[in-house]
Each structure stands twice: as structure tokens, then as C-alpha cells.
Amino acid sequence: MTTFADDLATVRPDAVPAQGTHVELRSDTFTLPTPTMLEAAARAPLGDDVYGEDPTVDRLEQLAAELLGKQAGCLMPSGTMANLTALLAHCPRGGKAIVGHESDVYVYEAGGASLCGGIVYDPLPNLPDGTIDPAAIAEACAVDRSDPQIAPPAVLSLETPQNRCGGLPLQLDYLSEVSRLIRSHGVALHLDGARLFNAAVALGVSAAEVAKHADTVQICLSKGLCAPIGSVLVGDRVTIAAARRMRKMLGGGMRQAGMIAACGIVALTDMTERLADDHARAARLARGLSRIPGVRLDPGPPLTNMVFFKVRDDRYTTRTLIEAARRRGIRVEELGTDRIRAVTHAGVDDDAVDRAVSVFGDLLGHDALVR
């Protein structure tokens, strides 16, 4: 058995690249691997995962499946590929995938299900809390499957937390209701849980409780959990086997992937509980920003690690304000028309939050103190 650490005695904490002098709030994808992750990657037992012989990948997939209450898992290079392989596994060519019009699957994943799988997207309106009206879902599912003119619905994809709807987690009773509804029509439920552990922390439940009503779930290891790469798709053994084949078709089969998986194991065992700190810092940031004249939280106080806000100030457009903040060392980004998103994560401490509030206060002509 080989490892990546043949010529590495140790991995020092100072081997982790520095974040620099700026405050990075554009996304929790900017988290860096921890020293523990780097050491685990260097010492991971490795094999050829396309042959199913990488023991560290096997361990990660089993761990993810157990945490989410599913039978099996498959390591994917990205959440986009995990979502895509799930849709391809659930939905035949010419079938319909019901999605939210604000979902990452629909907005940010390049129409992959249509391009690669001949799947028809049926985008339904997301409500402000990230849900889709169950009546609209029922209407989309209740089609005459004997009619050759109709694209039959095969899968509903939901997202929690719902990124473009303020990072809000879907409530468990909603997931239960929708699951019962679509199953009566023979439609599967896929859950895009890129930040599912944030949802679980916000709801005060286990990840398995969030995932239990879904047939497949994808979790991202590099959003807030500090792993450098990777997502895991979990579900029943038959569906995951089909998704694994789709992964290979898409070029996602990896060889000595245990180096990636080792970081993912640390992410799932060491990093999920600390997400509450990110949520607390997002609340701290939101409180400070809300005291600045012209700033309005949109949709409101954060429930996870995302703060969305709009600014009304004749001196700035949204883009020029973002650029002015960047020059002062604060990096945020626009998500949605004239709406700014700031995301807290392991690389952002209380001092960084206070600095961000201070900079926006100065730019908007007001001293804003975090209390």
C-alpha cells in the first residue's frame, strides 16, 4: 500500500497558504484545507478508485452515506457533477426534471442535464423562503403519461439551504410533504445539499433528518467544510451505481483519489460542528450592516452563513460599491440584481466581520459599531 507521504515527514501548519490581508466574503468556497487535512492527504492509503480499490475513497463514501442515512455514496469532483449524475440516474432521455427557477441546478450548472441527458427542465417559481408551492409541484407531476406529446416527470430537485433565496434552509415538514406528494406520482426527490450541514445546524437536527425524505442527496466538501475539492452523492445502491457509471462517462473517474477523500473525511468528522460559528458571525455581520443608513437586509437576518443586503446611496451603484469595498480590503459579490452577498466561513473571524462593517460604514458615511 502506498501513500503520498513517502518523502514527507510532517505537514506543518505554516504550509497552509495565507488568506492575505483582505477579508474574503465572496463565498465559503474560499476556505483553505486545514493542516490536519493536508497531513491526512499526505498519509492516506491509496489505490485506483476507477477499479474500486482506493480504501480512503471507500471510507469517505461509507462515512457520507452513514451520516445521511443512505445505503451508498460516490465521490464526485464537484457538486455540479454530483447533481448532474443524480438527474441522469433518475431521469430517462426525454423525461422531465422539475427544478426551482432560482436553484443552482437551473441557474448555475450550464444546462448540463439537457445537454448531456436530453432531460427537459421544468422550472417552477421559488417562493421567497426557497420553497416551491406544493400545488405547483402537484400540477407539474399530474400529467397523462400515456400521452406521447408529454415529457413525463421523473425527478424533483430541491436545494437546501437555498442559495439565491437568502441561504434559507427548507423546513423538515415541507420536505416531508413534498416527498409524499411526488411519490404518489412516481417521481423521485433529489436534494442539492451543497451546504446541507449548514441547514442541519440552522434547524438543530442531524444531517440524516434533513436527508431522510430524499432519494439522492449531494453534499459539497469544499463549501464551508474546508476540503479543497469534492462532493459526495448518496442514495440507494442501485441509483448510486447508475450515477457512478454517469460519473465515468462525464470524465469524473479518478485514480488515486484518496488524497481528495482524506480531506473529505476530516471535513465530515471535524468541520461540521463549527459551522455554528459561521452562522453566529453572519448574524453579527448582519446586525452591523443593518445599522448603516441606506443598507437593507434582503430577505432579512440570516439563518445560515449568508448575508444578503441592498444599498440605496446615490453615490454608488452596486458594482461601484463592491469595487470601493474591494479597494479597502473587503471582498463581496453581487448575487441577484443589485443585491450583495457576504458569506462567513472558517477564514473569517470576529475581527474580520467588524472590519467589514467598519469599511461599509466609512464608505456610506456612517460609523457603524458591532455590538
N, C-alpha and C positions, 0 to 999 in steps of 0.2 A: 504493500500500500504506500503510495507516495503522498507527499504534502508539498505545499508551495513554500515551506519554510526550510528547505534543505540548507540554505546558506544564510538564514536569518535567525539570530539568537533571540532577539526580542523585537517588539514593536513599541517604540517609545511614544508616550503621549504627545511629545512635540513633533511627531511625524504627521499629525493631522494638520492639513493646510489651514492657515489662519483665515478668518472671515474678513479681515481688513478693518478699516476704521469706520466703515459705513454701517448703518442699521438696515438689514435686509428683511423687508416686509412684503416683497412681491409674492412670495409663495413659500409654503413649507417644503417644497421640493429642493430648496437651497440648503437643507440640513446636510451636514457632513458626517461621514461614518465616525463612530467613536473609537478610541484606542482599543477597547475590548473587541469591537468588530474587526478592526484591522488585524489584531492578533489572531482572532478566530479564523479569519480568511487565510492567513499565512500558514496556519497549522491544520487546516481542515483535511481530513481524509478525502481523496479524490478518485474518481473513476470516469467512465464515459457515460454521460446521462442519456444520450440517444440510445445506447444499449440498455438503459435502465440500471447502470452499475455504479452510479455515484452515491455512496452511502450518506453523504451530507445532504444532498438534494432529497433523498428518500426521507431523511429525518425531518427536514423542513416541511415537506409535503404532508407527512403524517401529523406533525405538530399543528399546522394550519387547519387541517381537517378536524382534528380533535377540538381545537379552540372554538371552531364554528359549528360543531355538532354534525359534521358531514362524514361521508364514507371515505372520500379520497380527495387528493389535491394534485395540482400540476403547476410547477414553477414556470412562469412566463417572463420574458424580458421586460414587459411593460403592462400597465393597466389597459392600454388601448388594445393590445393583442389579447389579453385575458377576456375583455368584453367581447371582442370580435369572435374569438373561438367559441365563446358561450353561445352567442347568437347563431353561429354556423352550426353548432351541435344541436341546437333546439329547433331550428327553422329550416325547412327544405327550400330549395330554389323556387321562387315564385310565391313563397309564403310571406306573411306579414309580421313585422316586429313593431309592437306598439311601444312608443317612447314618449317622454316628455319633451316639449318643444324647447325647454331650457336645459335639457340634460346634456352632460358631457358627451354621452354616446352619440347624440344627434348633432351637437354644435361643434365639437372639437375633435372628432375622430374620423374625419376625412371621408365620410360616407362609405366606410370600409365594408359594411355588411351588404350594401347594394353592389359595390364594385366586385368584391370577392365572392359573394354568395348568392347574388341575384335575389336578395331579400328586399322587400318593399318596406320602407319606413312609414309608419302611420303616426305622425307627431300630434299629440294631444296637448292642449294648453296646461302648463303647470300653474297652479294657484300660488298666491304669494308665500305660502308655507312650504312650497315644494311638492305638495301632493298633486295628483291628478284626480279630478272629480270621478268617484266611482261610477256615477251614471254614464259619464263619457266612456269609461273603460268598458262598461257593460254593453254599450251600444257598439263599440268597436269589435267586441268579441261575438256579439249575437248576429252572425251572418249566416246566410244559406250556403252551407259548404257543398251542396250538390250543384250550385250554380257555377258553371265553368268560367263565368266572367269575373268571379270574385277571387281576390287573393286571400286565402284562408289565414286567419291569425294563428300564430304558433307560440309566440313568446311576448311577454310584457317585461320591459326593462325599467326598473325604478332605481333611483340614486339616493343614497343617504350617507352623510349629510348632502343636501342638495346645494352644490357649489353656487350656482348662479342665482339661487333664491336665498342668499344670505348665510349659507353654510348651516342651514337648519336640518336637524335630524328628523326623519319620519317617525311618527309615533307608532308604538307597537300595535295598538288596536287598529290603526289604519292598515298596517301590513297584514294583519290577520284578516281583516275584512276583505281586502283586495285579493288576497290569496284564495280565500273561499270562493269569491266571485269568479275568478278566472278559471279555477279548476273545474267549475261546473260547465265550462265551455271547452275543456280540454286544452287550455293554454298554460304554458309554463311561466314561472316567475324567475327572472334573473335580477339579482341585486348588484348594482355597481356600488360596492362598498369601498371605494378607494380610500376613504377616511372612516371606515366603519368603526374603528376603535374610538375615534372621537365621538361618534354617535352614541356608542355604548356608554362612554364616560358621562356624556351630557344627560343621558337618560337614567343613569345609575343602575345599569343592568350589565349582564355579561354579553360578550360578543355573540355567543351562541343564541341568546334570546333575540337579538336583532336579526340573526341569520335564519332562524328556525323555520320561517314561513316560505323561504325561497328555495327553489330547486338548485340554483347555482349562485355562487357569490364570488366576487373578486375583491381581494384586499391588496392594497398597494403597500409595499415595504419601504418606499422611499419618500412618501409624503408624511412628514412629521415623525416617522419612526427611525430616521437617520440612516437606514441602509442606502447604499449608493445606487442600487438598481434592483428592479424586480417586483413582480406581483405574483400572487398565487390565486388560481381559480380552484374552488372546491365545489363538490356536489356528490351525486351518487357515482358509483364506479363505472357504470355504462356511459353516462354522459361525459365524465372526465376522460375516459378512454377515447371517445369521439373527439373531444377537444384537443387531446394530445396529438391525435393524427392531424387535426387542423393546424396545430402549432408547427408541426414539421412542414406542412405544405406552405406555410407562410414564412418559413425560414427561421423559425424560433427554436429549433432544436439546438441545444448547446452541448458541448462536450464536458470538459472538467468544470462544470458549473457549481461545484461545491464551494468554490471561493465566494460566489454570489450568495449561495444558500446559507453559508456560515454567518454572514452578516444578517441575513433574514431571520435566522434563529435567534440571534441576540436581539434583533428588533422586536420579535414577538415575545421574548421572555423578559427583557429588561426595560423596554421603552414604552410599553402601552400605558402603564400606570401613571407615568409622569405627564401624560397628556393633560391631566387636570391643571397642571401648572400653566400650560399654554392657554387654556381656557380662562384661567384667572387673569393672565396678563392681557388677553384680548379684552376682557371686561374692564381692566384698568385703563387700557388704551382708549376704549370707547368712552369711558367716563371723562377722561381728559379732553378728548376731541369734542365731546358734546358741550363743553363749557366755552368753546371758542365761538364767538359770533359768526354766523354765516355757515356753520357746519351743522349738517343734519344727518343723523344716523339713518341708514336705509338698508334693511327694513326696520331696524331698531337695535336694542342691545344684543350683543352676540350670545349665542348658546354654545358655540364651539370656539374654534381658534381663528375665526374670520370676522373682521370688522369691515363693514361696508358703509361708506358715507358719501354725501354730496356736499359741494361747497358752492355757496352763492356769494360771489365777490366780483365786482365789475373789473377789478384789476387783472383777473386771471380767467383763462379758460381752464378746463380740467387738465388738458395736456400741459399748458404752461405752468400750472401749479405743481404738477408732478415733476416737471423738469426743474423748477425752482427748489423743490424739496430734495431732488437728487443732488443738486449742486451743494446743498447743505449736508449731504451725507445720509439722507433718508430715502430709501428706495421703496416706492409703492407703485401700483399699476392700476390702470383703468380696466374695469370688468363690467360691461354693460354701459350704455350710453351715459356719459357724464357722471359715472359712479366709480369711486375709488375703492379698491380692496387692499386691506392690510392684513397680513397673516402672521400670527405669532407661532413660534416653534422653538426647538431646543437651542438655537443660536441667538435667541432674543431674551435678555434678562430684564429685570425691573428698570435698571438704569437706561437700557436701550429704549424701553417703552416711554420713559419720562423724557428722554432726549427727543423722541419723535414728536411727542405732544408739544414740547417747548419750541421746536422748529416750526411746526404748523402754527403755533400761537404767534411766533415772531412774524412769519410770512403774512399772516392775516391780521396783524396789527393788534395783538392782544396777548397779555401774559396769562397763559393757562397753566395752572399748577395741578399736578396729580395729587389727589387726596386719598 
